[in-house]
Amino acid sequence: MNKYERRAVMLSILVVGGAGLFLHAVSEILTPFVVGLVLAYLINPIVNRLEEAGLPRPLAATIPVAGAVSLIALGMILGVPLLVDQLTSFVRRLPMYLTTLEQFVLPERFGRSLGGLLDIRVSTDALLRQLGLLGAKGAEWTVQALQQTVSGAMWLLNVMLVIVMTPLVAFYLLMDWPSIMKKTLGQLPSRWRVNVRQVASEIDDKLAAYLRGTLTVCLAMAMFYAATLSLVGPLASLLTGTPVAGLELAWAIGLLTGALTFLPIIGASVGIFTMLAVALVQYQLQMWEPYALILVIFVLGQTLEGYVFTPNLVGKRVGLHPLWVIFALLAGGALAGIIGMLAALPVAVVISVLLPRLLKMWRESVD
């Protein structure tokens, strides 16, 4: 590498670093642009096929964007009322669940198992009473925080920006996608273009496999968990021979667990903890069947995800080691919160393509 190439590399690093600092400074308004970019990237192959079929580029971009927006809107129209209804119903019954759990169920269990050894009913009642008060206070703080967040002007502005700006950003990016790629490549030194085109093609293959595959896996797992958790009550009724109420927040927990599938280990841990916590509050150790069904559903879901959905929908083209995935997620969360965790794996995919080439260049320069 001669001195001119070294200068070009240093200048590129400075430009990329400066762009990163600028984007971090304006991160609060980036959400619609990032979501629009991801949406455009996912839809672009469809637009290319429609254009090859003879449709003008503007019409070819309009059809899939309108379809994606319509599907998202339909899902919100059908799903949000159901989730709100489940959450409202659960919050309404939560004080009764906590009172029963605190005053009757757990003291009875403790007394039955330990009463002959040590009289701990007074201390147990006091402890459970404090835990109940703490739980109620925590629920009150959570509701207040949600109300303050929802009523905040900045939250409303961000929601409106995402709803209105995301389709526009995706549409205009799709309209100009070929020219954007051509102009971007044209800005590079001619000697770099072949290598950059090869690297970009490999990144595109891996990134497309990750994004499209992971989104499909998350959707499939969300539907699986939501549908199966809603059957806990009927299946428990069959096992016990007596009517058993359905699991509270079944659809909400199922959708949450599925949506967090892209977070290895973390998403599954949050899902099973939430399932069992809600079951404990609702069924209160009075029967074992709902807990067994939840564990069976969770194990079956993890098996489907690990051995069916992920291998077939994501495949081995991404090729990221699980430890590297976990490190990337934690690093992204530490640097930029939720947005950082969402961007961590795509960035890790890009690094997995670039790093071997950089190491090869370094070895060649040393040797």
N, C-alpha and C positions, 0 to 999 in steps of 0.2 A: 504494500500500500504506500503510494507516494505521498508527498506533503499536501498535494491538492485534495486527494481523497480523504486524508486525515482531517483537513479543514472542513470538507463537506460533511463528514461524519460528526464532527464537533458542532457544526452549525445545526445539523439535524437534531442532535440531542438538545441543544439550547432551544430550538423552536418547539420541540415536543414538550420539554419541561415548562417553557413559558405558557404553552397552550394548556397544560395540565393545571398550572397555578391559576390561570384565568378561569377555567371551568370550575375549579374548586371555589373560587370567589363568587361565582354566579350560580352555584349549585341549587339554590332554592327555586330557581325558575327553569331548571333543566328538565324536569320530569316529563312534560309533554313532548319535548324534542327527543329525549332518549326513547320514550315509548313509541313515538312516531317513527324514529329510525329503526327500531327493532321490528315494528310492524311492517315497514317498507321492505326491510331485508327479507322477512319471511314471505312476503307476498310477491316479491320481484320475479321469482321463477314463473309464477302464474301469469303475471303481466307479460313476460317475454313470450310465453306460449300463445297467449291471446293475440299479441302483436304479430307473431309468426303466422297465425291463422288468418290474418288480414284485417284485424281491427286497428283503427288509429290508436296511437299511444295514449292520448287523453282518455278515450273510452275504455281502453284496456286497463288503465289505472283506476278508473272510476268504479268499474264493476266489482273487483275484489275488495276494495276499500269499503264500498257501500255494503257489501255482503258481510265483511268482518264486523263493521259497526252495528249492523242489524242483528247479528248473532249475539254480540255482547249486550246490546240493549234488550233483546228478548230474554237473555239469561238473567239480567238484572230485574226486569219486570216480573218474571216468574219466580225468581229465587229470593230477592230481597224481602218481599212481604212474608214469605214462609219463614225466613231466618228471623225477621223481626218478631213474628208471632211466637216462634219457639223461645226466643230470648225473653220476651215479655212474660210468657207463661212461666218460664223457669224462675225468673226474678220474683214473680208474684208468690211462688210456692217455696222459695228458698228459706225465708225465716221459719216456716213450719218444719222444713227438713232439718235445719240446724237445731231447732229447739228439741225435736224428737231425738235426734242423734245425741245431743248433749245430755238430756235429762233422763232418757230411758234406755236407749239401745246400748251405748258404750258402758255406762255404769253397770248395767245388768250383766254384760259380758265379762267385765272386770271382776264383778262380785262373784260370779259363778265360778270363774277359774282361779281366783286368788283369795276368795273370802275365807277359806279354811286355813290359809297360811298367815295372812296379815290383813288387818282391817284398814283398808286404804280408801274406803268409800268417800270419806270426807275430803281427803286431799284430791281424790280423782274428780269429785264433783266440782271442787273449787278450780282445779286446773281446766276442766272442760268448760266451765262457765267463762273463765277468762279467754279461752280459745274461741268460744262462741261469740263473745263480745268483740274480740279482735277480728274475727271473720266478718261480723256484721259491719264493723267500722271500716274494714278494708273494702267491702262491697260498696259502702256509702262513698268512700273516697274515689273508687273506680267510676261510679256513676257520675259523681261531680266532675271528675277529670274529663270524662267523655262529653258531658254537657258543655263544659267550657271549651273543649276542642271543637265540637260541632258548631258552637255559636261564634267561634272566632272568625273574624273577617278574613284572615290569611288562609285558613283552612278552606273557606268557601271559595276564595279566589283561586287557590290551587286546584280544587275540584273542577271549577269552571274552565280553567286553563287546560286541564287534562281532557275534559269532555269535548271542548270546542277545538282546541289547537291540535290534538293528536291526529285526527283524521286529515286536517289540512296539511300538517307537516308530512304525513305519510304520502298524501296525494302528490304534493309538489316534489318530494324526493323521487317518487316513482316516475313522474313525468320526465325528470331530468337525469335519471339514474345512469343511462349509458354515457351521456355527455359528462356527467360528474366523474365517472370512472376514467373516461378518456382524458379529461383535462388534468385530473390528479396524476395519472401516469405520465402525461406529457410534461409535467413540472419537474420530473426527475431527470438526472443526467442520463444520456442515451445508453451509457455503458451499464447502468444499473437496471434498465427496464426489463431485460429478460429475466434476471434473477428475481426482481421484485414481482413480476407477473407470476413466476413459479411459486414464490412464497405466498402471494395473495391467493392463488388457486388452492394451495394446500390448507391455508387458514380457512378459506371459504368452505371447503369440504368438511373440515372438522367442526367449524362453528355452526354450519347449517345442520349437521348431524346432531350436534348437542342441542341447539335451540329448538328445532322442530321436534326432535325426539323427546326431549325433556318436557316440553309443553304438552305433548300428547300423553306421555306417561302420567304427568300430574293430573290431567283431565280424566284419564281412565281410572286412576287410583281414587280421585275425589268421588267419582260416580260409584265406584265399588264400595268405599267405606260409607258413603251416605246411604246407599241402598241397604247394605248389610246391617249397619247399626240400627236402622229403622225397624229391622226385623227382630231385634233382641227381645222386645216385649212379647210378640206372638210366639217365638220359639221357646222362651222361658215358660210361657203359659202351657205349651204342649208338654214340656218336661216335668213341670210341677203338678199339672192337672188343675191348677187354680189360675184365675185371671192375674196377669202381671202387667203393670203399666209399661208402656214403651219407654226407652231410654230418653231422658231429657236432652234436648239440643242435639239429637242424633244427626240431623242433616248438617247443622253448623259444624259439629266436631268432625264429621266425615269430610266435608269440603275443606276444612282447615288442615286436616291430616294429609289429604291429597295434595293440596296446594303447597305444603311444606316438603313434598317428596324430593324436590330438587336439593334439599339440604340433607346430605347423608348423615345418618345417626341422629343429628339434631332434630330433624323433622319427625322421625319415628319416635324419638323419646318424648317430644312434646305431645304427639298424638296419643300414645298409650297412657301417659300420665293424665291427660285430660279425660280420656275415656273412663279410667278407673276412678279418678277423683269425683266426676259427676255420678258414676254408679255408686260410690260410697255414700255420697250425700243423699242420693235418691233411695237406694235399696237398703242401706244402713245395716249391712251384715246379717240381715234376716233370712237370706237365701244365698246359695252359692251359684245357682244356675246362670244368672246374668253375668257374673264375673267370668265364669268358664266360657260362655259364649263370646264375650268381648275378647278374651285371650285367643280363642280359636279364630275369630275374625281377623285379629291383628296378625297372628302367625300366617294365616292364609294370604293376607294382603302383602306381607313382606316376601312371602314365597313367590307370589305372582309378580311382584315388582322386580325382585332380584333375578328370577330365572325365566320369566316370560316376557314382560313388557320391556324392561330396560335392554336385555340382549337383542331383542327383535326390533325395537323402535329407535334405540340410540346406537346399539351395535358397539363394535370395538374400534371404530375409526377414531373416536375421541382419544382413547388410550391414556386417561389420567389416572394415576395411582390414587387410591382412597386417601392416603395420608396427605398427598399434595392437594386433594380436593378440600379436606378439612382445614388444612393450613390456609388455603386461599380464602375460604369462607370466613374464618376467624380474622384474618388480616383485613379483608374487605370490610367486615363489621367494625373493626377497631378504627379504621381510617375514615369510613364514611357512613356508618350505621347501616340501615336497611338497604339504601341505594348501593352501598359498597358491597354488601353480600349478594345483591342481585347481579352486580357487574363482575363479581369476583371470578366466577367460573368462565365466562367468555374471555376475560383477560388472561386467565390461566391457560386457556386453550391457545390463545395467541402466543403467549410466552413459551408454551411447549413446542411450538413450531419454530420460533425465532432462536431460542436458547441453543439447540444443537448446532445451528449454523454459526452463531457467534462463538461458541466454543471451538468449532472447527477452524474459524478464521484466526482465533487466538493461538491455537496449536501450530497452525501454519506459519504465523508470524514469529513464534518463538523458535520453531525448528529451522 
